[in-house]
Amino acid sequence: MAADRICGMSVSAVDLARAFVEAINRGDVDGLTGLMTERHRFTDSLGNVVTGRETMREGWRGYFRMVPDYRLEIAETLADDAVVVMLGVAGGTYAPAGERWTTPSVVRARVEDGLVAEWQVFADNEPIRRLMRGERS
């Protein structure tokens, strides 16, 4: 499904990035991968890079098992042609501990050929890392 044709309607890079966030907030792995290029590139906040739509399909499945209610709450969106930057808060419940966490977050999307070619996350992951280490908030 190309960015210029989501549900038969014409959309922009901003609309596509927002649709990507909506799919994340629904925990919709098929919806996410349907918005990615085949060579999609994901960069986490530590600089780790994962490439490929099918690899990311498994990555998102695993992440949603770990944080089943993961959400991005976007407060502000900035765009320059095919690049969209969204500022807000990320959070959810770390399932093994049953504890909720939140952190300020920025995501950067780059659109190419009507799909999300890159998704990059900038966030302080220490709140979830503390839970992973067994520390309570």
Secondary structure in CASP SS format (residue, H / E / C, confidence):
PFRMAT SS
TARGET T0000
AUTHOR 0000-0000-0000
METHOD secondary structure of the structure
MODEL  1
M C 1.00
A C 1.00
A C 1.00
D C 1.00
R C 1.00
I E 1.00
C C 1.00
G C 1.00
M E 1.00
S C 1.00
V C 1.00
S C 1.00
A H 1.00
V H 1.00
D H 1.00
L H 1.00
A H 1.00
R H 1.00
A H 1.00
F H 1.00
V H 1.00
E H 1.00
A H 1.00
I H 1.00
N H 1.00
R H 1.00
G C 1.00
D C 1.00
V H 1.00
D H 1.00
G H 1.00
L H 1.00
T H 1.00
G H 1.00
L C 1.00
M E 1.00
T E 1.00
E E 1.00
R E 1.00
H E 1.00
R E 1.00
F E 1.00
T E 1.00
D C 1.00
S C 1.00
L C 1.00
G C 1.00
N C 1.00
V E 1.00
V E 1.00
T E 1.00
G C 1.00
R H 1.00
E H 1.00
T H 1.00
M H 1.00
R H 1.00
E H 1.00
G H 1.00
W H 1.00
R H 1.00
G H 1.00
Y H 1.00
F H 1.00
R H 1.00
M H 1.00
V C 1.00
P C 1.00
D C 1.00
Y C 1.00
R E 1.00
L E 1.00
E E 1.00
I E 1.00
A E 1.00
E E 1.00
T E 1.00
L E 1.00
A E 1.00
D E 1.00
D C 1.00
A C 1.00
V E 1.00
V E 1.00
V E 1.00
M E 1.00
L E 1.00
G E 1.00
V E 1.00
A E 1.00
G E 1.00
G E 1.00
T E 1.00
Y E 1.00
A C 1.00
P C 1.00
A C 1.00
G C 1.00
E E 1.00
R E 1.00
W E 1.00
T E 1.00
T E 1.00
P E 1.00
S E 1.00
V E 1.00
V E 1.00
R E 1.00
A E 1.00
R E 1.00
V E 1.00
E E 1.00
D C 1.00
G C 1.00
L E 1.00
V E 1.00
A E 1.00
E E 1.00
W E 1.00
Q E 1.00
V E 1.00
F E 1.00
A E 1.00
D C 1.00
N C 1.00
E H 1.00
P H 1.00
I H 1.00
R H 1.00
R H 1.00
L H 1.00
M H 1.00
R C 1.00
G C 1.00
E C 1.00
R C 1.00
S C 1.00
END
